[in-house]
Amino acid sequence: MLDDGSLLKSKLNQLIAKYKNVSYLETDPICFPKRYKDPLDIEIVSLISCLFAYGNVKNIQNFLDPIFQSMGDSPSQFLVNHHFSNSNFPKTGKGYRFQSNEDVVIFFKTLQRILSENKNSSPIFESYFLDQNGQFDPNGSFQNFQKQWESEILLTAKTKVLTYGLQFLIGKWKSKSPKKRISLFLRWMVRRKYPDFGLYRKIKPNQIPYPMDVHIQKLIKVLGIQKQNNIQLQDAFALTEFFRKVNSVDPVLYDFYLTRVGIINRCKGRYEEMICKGCELNEVCLVVPRGIEPRLQG
């Protein structure tokens, strides 16, 4: 990186000032749970939104929006009261990418059963991340979450092996992948400040890993923070450790704003004059030739 961190923090603050506006929520799957007030609805919609948050934003929205529209004002109540045998909800046509329509239905049936069995419990899924002592352990919490979901889906499907689509949806607990979608869900649930919800109180914001989507992976390279191509979960936790030096209490604060650089600014991970000259991060970016004038403010 190009400085001792103070310049980076200054530029990150500029990024926050630019994108801390509700108008930018529509560029992120978090726009779906933002529609609801009830904590249980927020948790349920957040889980659904994050697990299906792969592919481009438009495709994700085109798939999820009709589902949430059909679930009405309270998705949690809709699921508890819905009779799958009497309709073809969710009306997803061919499913979503790796998930067949049958996969999607099994997922929602599983979610319905979990909700029905935990009517008086909110939040529901925080416990999935905790160990036997009720603690969040970075070495096993994500695996606990995935194991629990795997067991629940197998129970619903009445089979011993998950389909490829359902396995992809929750991820393989033995995998060392960065588990981006689950990390995103955890960020929404744990952080208590905008744009997140802070529903989970047993896990602290400075404990959770960064959701390592393609935009974050690209940016940490051009900022000189991490260089490896094969990103694993340990690298996501390492990125949190890096940003703890910038913000010890809330290191994952910068995730939403950094991803806007990729989604809205269209960062290519290489020097593109029209993009880079207008970027708040150009003074700390390794791909910008030195001597390039920063964007004029005001």
N, C-alpha and C positions, 0 to 999 in steps of 0.2 A: 504494500500500500504506500501511497505517496506522502503520508505525514504521520504524526504520532497519534492520531485519532481525533484531535480537537477539530481539525478542518472537516473530517468526515462527519463528525457529530453536527457541525454547523450546516453542512449540506443536507444531511438527513432531516434536520429541523426545517429547512426550506421545503423539502419534499413533503413533509407533514403539513406544513402551512398551505401548500398548493392543493393537496388531495384530501384534506380533512373537511369534506363537504359531502352531504348526503347524495348529491347528484352523481357522485362516482360509485355509489354502492351498486348501481345497476350494472357495473362492469365486473361484478363479482357474485359468486353463488350466495354470498351472505345476504343478498337482496331478498331471498325467499324467507328465511326466518325473521327478517326485519318487519315482515307484514303482521306479525303476531305479538300479543301482549302476555298471554299466559305462559309461564315458564316451561310447562310440560310441552305445549305446542312448539315453543322455540327449540327445545331439546330434540324433539322428534323430527321436526323439519330440518334442523341443522344436521342431524345424523344422515337423513336421506340425501340432503343436498351435498354433503361432503363425500359420501361413498360413491355418488354418481358424478363427482366433479373431476372427470377426466375427459379430454377432448377440448375443443375450443368453447369459449363462453356461450356463443350463439347456439351450438348444438346442445349444450347442457340445459340452457334455458328453454329451448324448444321441446325438450323431453320432459323436463320437470314442471314447467308452468301449467300445462293442462292437468297434470296429476294434482297439484296443489289447488288449482281452481275447482276441481271436482270434489275435493275434500272439505270445501266450505270454510267457515270461520274458525272451526276447531278441528284440526287434523287428528288430534289424539282422541277426541270424542267420536269422530267419524270412524276411526279404525276400531275402536272398542265396540261400536254398535253395528258395524257393517257386516253383512252376510255375503261372503264371497260366492256362495253357491247360487245366489239369486241375481248375480250380475257379472259382467266381465271386467269390473274394475281391477287393476288400473288399465285403462284403455291405451296401451302403448304400441299397438300394432305389432311390429317385429321386435319389440324390446329396445334395448339401447346398446349399440355396439357389441360388446362381448356377452351381454346378458340377453338371453332369449326372453320372449314374453312370459314363458313359464317360469324362468328364473326370477323375473321381477315379481310375479304373483307369489311365489314361494317366499321371497324376501318380505313382502308386505304381510303375508299370513303369519310369518314368524314375528314380525313387529307387533301385529295385532295380539298374538298370544302373550307376548311379554308384557304388553300394556295391560291386558286383562288380568294377568297374574300379579301385577304391581299397581293396582288402582290407587292405593293410598301412599305410594312412594314417589317422591319427586325430589331431586332428580333420580332417574332410573339407572343410567349407564356409568355414572362416576365410579360405582363400586367395581365395575368390570376392569378398571385400570389399577385397582388397589390390591396389595398383597394380603395375606392372612392377618396381618397386624393393622390393616387399614391404612397402609402407607403407599405412596407412589415411589416405586423403585424403577429407575430408568432402565435397568438391566432386564426387567421382566414384565413391565406394565403393559406394553403394547402386545406382547405375546399373550398375556392374560386376557386382554380385550378380544383378540382374534380367536383364541381357543374357545372362549365363552360363546362367541357368535357362531363359530363353526358347529359347536354342540347344539345350539338352538336351531340352526337351519337344518341340520341332519335330523333332528327330532321332528321338525315340520315335514320335511321331504320323505321321511320314513325310509331312509337309505343310509348306507355306510360311507358313501363317497360323494363329495360335492361335484356338481358339474363345473366345467371350466369357468363359465360365466359367474357362478356364485363364489367360486374360489377366488376369482379375480376381484370380485366386489369387496370382499372382506380382507383379501390378501392372505398369503401363507405365513403362519406364525413362525415357522422355522426360517423364513427368509431374512436376510440381512439388509433388505431394501430400506430406503429412508422412510417408508410408510407415510407418504406425503398426505394422503387424504384423511387418515386417522389423526395425524398431527394437526391438520387444519381444523378438524372438529374439536380437538382438544384446545386449540388456541381460542376458538370461539367460546368454548364453555368455561375456560379458566381465567382469561384476561377480563378484568372488570371495567376497562375503559374502552372508549370508542375505537373501533366499531364493534367490539365484541360484547358478550353478554354476562360473563362472570357468574354462571350458575353453579359451578363447582367450587367448593370452598376448602376441600381437603388437599388440593393440588395447587402449588404456587406458580405464578407466571414465570418465575426465573428457573423453574425445574423442567419446563417442557421444551421439546426440540423444535427447530424451525421446520415448517412445511416446505420441503425441498422440491418445489415444482420447477419446471424448466426455466422460468424467469429468474427465480432466486439462484439456481445453479449457474446461469449465465452471468448474473451480476456479481456473484462472489468471485468469479474468475476475473472479470474486468476490473474489479476493485482490489484484486490481489490478496483476497482473504483466504480462499482455498483454490487449489489448482487441479485437483484430481478429477478425472472423468467418471470413474466408477463410484458414485456417491452411495454411502450406506447410512444406516440409522445413526451410527456413532458419529458420522460427519455432521448430521443434523444437530445432535447434541453439542458437538464441538463448535458449531456456528452460534448456538446460544451462548456458549462460554465466551466466544469472541465479543459478542454484543453486550455481555454482562460488564465488560470493561467500559463500554459506552454508557450503559444504563443498567446498574446492578439490580434494581428492583424489577424492571420490566423490559428485559432484553428483546422479547419477541414483538415489542411495539412496532418495530420497523417493517415487519413482514408485509402488511397490507400496502404500505406506501411504496416499498421497493417493487412489489409486483406490478404496480401501476406503471412503472417505468417500462416494463416489458409489454403489458397489455395495451396501454394507451399511447405511450411514447414510441412503441414499436422498436425497442432496443434490439439491435442485431448481434451484439457481442463483438462488433468490429466497428471501426470508424466509418461513420456515414455523416457527412458534413451537415446535411439538413436536419438530421436527428440529434446529433451530438452537440451542436452549437446551442441548441435550445434546452439542453438537459441540465437539471440542477446538480448532477453529479459529475459534470465534465472536468472539474478541477481535481477530482480524486480518482478519475478513471484512467486506467493504464493504456487504453487503446486510443485516447485522444492525444494527438501530437502536442507537445508543450509549445506554448506560444499562441495556441488557438484562443481567441478572445472569448471569455465567458459570456453567456446570455445577459443582455442588459436588463436590469430590473426596472419595474415601474412602467 
